[in-house]
Amino acid sequence: MSVLLSVLTYLAAIVASTCLIVGMAILDRRRIYRIGTNAGPYLWSARRQLAGLVAVLLVSSVGRSGLQAVSEVYGWRATGTIFALEDGFVAWVQGTLMSPYATLYFSWIYIYAYAFLLVFPVLIYLGRSTSTTFKRLIVAYTLNYGIGLIVYTIVFAHGPRNVDLVSGLLFTFNPDFQELAARVNENANVFPSLHTSLSMTVAAFAYRTREAFPAWTVLSGWLAVSVWIATMYLGIHWLIDVLGGIVLALGCVAASVRIVDPDDRDGADDAEGSAERTDP
């Protein structure tokens, strides 16, 4: 088994088991049952939104290196500007929190908790009485990736670890992570932080659905903030990247609400016995 396949298999196992444990802890039987019964109809109903997400991910996967080359030649070289604006903030974060336990925690957060954050809301929103929130989440993911790819092409910048400002700690406990990181990202793709924007997107949707999923609201908020800190502690992103990711996320969530059924309320709880519907 290749290193990459081994890492992906282990990641999938961790995410699946975490989704199962958290789902059993915070969802009632009615919602768990709905996930199974709604999955087919909701996925079909959201086929256009899902096709858009797949298309953006394919463009990112196939064209990332080419766009990186374009960025290197024509993009705004922003590393020096970013460092001048925030000076040693990331170094202060790493120096203040530095410990073997912090490195283990934030490495776990950056890889495993982040993947869980992206997958789990997809599942629980399949358990709602309407497909609106599920569709909005998919649209928001698509906008995050699409806009992020455009900005990465415009802005050419390296992260703190790439300019030797701080230590790159992500691979301290598991060097195999380097194989996965190399396949999904480029060293100059730092502004905005998509780890930040996507985790903020999940937390924003959790807040919008807090009446239905109060425990998920708290958990997603904790994990999202941990992801933001992890990106800086591990030397991957600047504070400005994190702030840019938060702004991007809020814009994408607002846009997704305007695009998908603007009159529907994400926050409305699912009444017992509500008639389920899917929007064409």
N, C-alpha and C positions, 0 to 999 in steps of 0.2 A: 504493500500500500504506500502511495506517495505521501510526502509530508503534508502537502496541501489537502489531499483527500482525508488524511487522518485528522487534521485540524478541523475540517468542515464537518466530519462525522461526529467528532466530540462536541463541537459547537451546537450542532443540531440536536444531539442528545440532551445537552444541558438546557437548551431553550425549550424543548418539548417537555422535559420533566418539570421545569420551572412553571411553564404555562399550566400544566396539569395541577401542580400543587397549589398555585395561587388561584387558579380557577375554582378548584374545589373549596378553597377557603373563603372566597368572597362572593361567589355566585350561588344563587339558590337553584333548586332543581328545575324550576320553570324556565329559567334563563339557559341553563345547560341543555335542556331538551330543545329549546328554540334554536340553539346554535346548529344542531343536527338537522332540524326540519327546515330552517331558513337558508342553509348554506347554498343549496342548489338554486332556488329561486332568486336569492339576493345576488349571487355571483352572475347569474344570467342577466338580471336587471342592471347590474353595474358593468356589463361587458364593455361598453364604450370607455368608461373611466379606467377599467383594468387594462384595456388595449393601449390607452394613452400612457399609463405607467410603464407597461412593458416596452413600449416604443422608446421612451426616454431612457430607460435602463439599458436598452440595447445600444442606443446612440452613445451613451456614456461609456459602456464597456468597449465598443468597437472603436469609437472615435476619440477616446480620452487622450491617448498618447499623441495623436495627430494635432488635436486642439492644444495640447501642452506645448508642442513645437511652435505652433502659431503664436501662442502666448509669450513664449520665450523670445521670439523675434519682434513682435509688435505690441505686446502687452505692457502695461504700466508696471515698472519694477518698483514695488512698494515696500520691500523689506526694510530699507533704511528709514523710510518715512514712518512706518509702524513702530520701529524701535525708538525713533526720536520722540514719538508721541507718548509712549508708555514706559520707556526706559527699562528699568529692571523689575517690573511688576511680576512677570512670570518667574523670574529667578527668586523673587521674594516668596512667592507661593510655594515653589519647590523646596526652598531652604527652610521655610517655616514648618511645613508638614512632613518633611523628609523622615522616613522610618521604613524598615522592612514591611511592617504591617500596612502602612499607608500605600506603599508601592504595590503590595499584593491586592489590597482593596481596590485601588483605582485602576489597576490593570484588569481586574475582574469586571469592574464597572464598564470600562471602555469597550471590552470585547463582548462579554456575555450579557450583562444587564442591558446594554444598548440594543443588542439583537432581540432580547426579550421585549424591550419597550416597543420595538417596531412591530413585533408579531402579535403580542397579546391583545392590543386594542382591536386589531382586525377580527380576532375571534369573538371578543365580547360584544362588538357592535353587530355581529351576525345574530346575536341573541336578543336584539331589540325588536320591538313590535313593528318598526318600519325600517326601510333600508337607507333612509336619508343620511344618518350619521356615518354609516359604513361608506357610502359614496363620497361624502365630504372628506373623509379621512384619506381615501385613495386619491382624490383630486389634490388635496394638500400635499401628500407625498410627491405626486407628480410635479407640482409647481416647485417644491423645494429642490428636487433633483434638477429640473430643467433650468430654473433661474440660477442655481448654483453652478451648473456647467457653463452657462454664459458668463457669469462673473469670473469664474476661474480662468476663462479664456482672456478676459479683459485685464485681470489683475495677476501679475506674475510675482509671487512672494513666497519665501521660504519660512518655515516655522522656527521657533527658538532652538530646537535641538539641531537643526540643519546649519545654524550659524554659530554653533558651539557656545550659545549663551547659557544653556542648561544641559544636564545629562538627559539622554533619551532613555527613559526607564521602562518603556512598555515591554521590552523583550528580556528584562532582567530575570523573571521567573519562568518564562516560556519562550525561548528563542524561536520556536516554530511559528509564533505569531507573525514574525517578519515575512514569512512566505505568504500568509493571508493578506497582510497589509500591502505588500507589493502588488498583489493582483487587483486590489479594489481602489487604490489611490495613487496619486503622484505626489512627489515631495513638495512641489510648488502649488498644490491645491490646498491653500490654507484659509483664504478669505472668500466667503464666510465659512465658518465651521459648520459642516453639514451634520456632524454628530450633535452639535448644539441645536441647530435649527430643527432637526427631526425629533429630538427628545423634547424640545419646547413645544413642537406641534402636538405631540402625544399628550403632554401635560395640559396644554390649552384645551384640547378636546375632553380630557378627563374633567377639567374644571367646568366645561359646558354641560357635562353629563353628571355632575356631582350629586344631583338628586337621586339618580338611578344607581350610581356606583361610588358612594362616599369613600369606601376603603381604597378603591383604585385611585381616586383623586389624591389621597395622601401618599400612597406608595409611588405613583408616577411622578409626583412632585419631588419627592426625596431622590428618586433615581435620576430624574432629569438634572437637578442641581448637582448631583454627584458626577454626572457625565460632564457637565460644564467645567467643574473643578478638575476632573481627570484629564481633560484635554490640555490644560495648562500645567498641571503637576507632572504629567508625563513628557512635557516639552514639545507637544505636537502643535498647539495653537497659541496664539497671542490673545490677550484680553480683548483686543479690537475684533479679532475673529469671532470670539464668543458673543460679543455685543452685536456684531453684524448678523450672526446666526439667529439670535433672539428676535431681532427686527424682521429678518426674512421669514421666520416662522409665523409671527403674528400677522404679517401681510398675507401669507399663504392661507392661513386659517380663515381670515376675513374674506379673502377672495373665494375660497371654496364654499363658504356659506352663501355668498352672492350668486355663485354659479349653480349650486345644487339646491333647488327648492327653498328660496329665501324666506318663505313664510313659515317653514317648519322650525320648531324649537328643538334643538338638541337636548336642552335641559329638561324637557317634559318627561316625567317618569313613565314607565310602561305600566299602564293599569292592568291589573289582573284580569285576564280574559279578553284583553283587547283583540279586536280582529286584526290579524296580520295582513299587511299589504306590501306589495312591491311596486315601486314606481317605474313605469316603462322608460 
